[in-house]
Amino acid sequence: MRKLVFIIGAMLLVGPALAAPIPTFDDPRGLLEAVYAQIKAAEDWENFDQDTVFSEVDAFSSGLHATFASADAKLKAEGDEIGVLDFSPFINGQDSGGMDFAIGVPKIKGSRAVIAVEVTGYQSQRITFELVDEGAHGWKVDDIILPGYDGSEPLRISDYFANPR
């Protein structure tokens, strides 16, 4: 179990220079399928090849990635060794063991799309993704809406990056 948490953590923290380049996706659903395929593959840690995966943050749009990078740099400058993401926003947690993912049908309007992913397992939830077509860079995640807990409002990952403390 610790190895699985380590591998997923490493996927989040691997610098872009060490990760495989992210493919370009001409379909918003294809991007999420690739991300979740990596997450499922990491569960088989004995056969998982870290060198073949792209960093999850590379799935972010240019705007979301800039907000992430700014928040991450700020926290690290304050002495936080982990930075802004100590969890995967794609699973809303650190350990995907025992989880299954059902990616919905995208609702596309122009260069924007919305897709819900049903996460089942010990932490069943619905995570909603807003995507944007960035032309030559393909579809990217522009925001992630995580469910609220105990009656709290859902959390947009962009809001979390804007005010990570």
Long-range contacts (C-beta under 8 A, 24 or more apart in sequence): 1-95, 1-97, 3-45, 4-42, 4-43, 4-45, 4-95, 4-96, 4-97, 5-94, 5-95, 7-42, 7-45, 7-48, 7-50, 8-39, 8-42, 8-88, 8-94, 8-95, 8-96, 9-86, 9-94, 10-50, 11-38, 11-42, 11-50, 11-53, 11-55, 11-56, 11-88, 12-55, 12-56, 12-57, 12-85, 12-88, 13-82, 13-83, 14-50, 14-55, 15-55, 16-55, 16-58, 19-53, 19-54, 19-55, 19-58, 20-51, 20-52, 20-53, 20-54, 21-54, 21-58, 22-54, 22-55, 22-58, 22-59, 23-54, 23-138, 24-136, 24-137, 24-138, 25-138, 25-139, 26-138, 26-139, 27-106, 27-139, 28-106, 28-108, 28-113, 28-115, 28-129, 28-131, 28-133, 28-139, 29-103, 29-105, 29-106, 29-115, 30-139, 31-59, 31-131, 31-138, 31-139, 31-140, 31-141, 32-103, 32-115, 32-117, 32-129, 32-141, 33-103, 34-59, 35-59, 35-90, 36-90, 36-101, 36-103, 36-117, 39-88, 39-90, 39-91, 39-96, 39-101, 40-96, 40-101, 42-96, 43-96, 43-97, 56-88, 56-89, 56-90, 57-85, 59-140, 59-141, 60-140, 60-141, 60-142, 61-131, 61-132, 61-134, 61-140, 61-141, 61-142, 62-134, 62-137, 62-140, 63-142, 64-140, 64-141, 64-142, 64-143, 64-157, 64-158, 64-161, 67-158, 67-161, 67-162, 68-161, 70-161, 71-160, 71-161, 71-162, 71-164, 74-164, 75-164, 75-165, 84-160, 84-161, 84-164, 89-127, 89-144, 89-146, 89-157, 90-117, 90-127, 90-144, 91-119, 91-127, 92-119, 92-123, 92-125, 92-127, 92-146, 92-147, 93-123, 98-122, 99-123, 106-131, 112-142, 113-139, 128-154
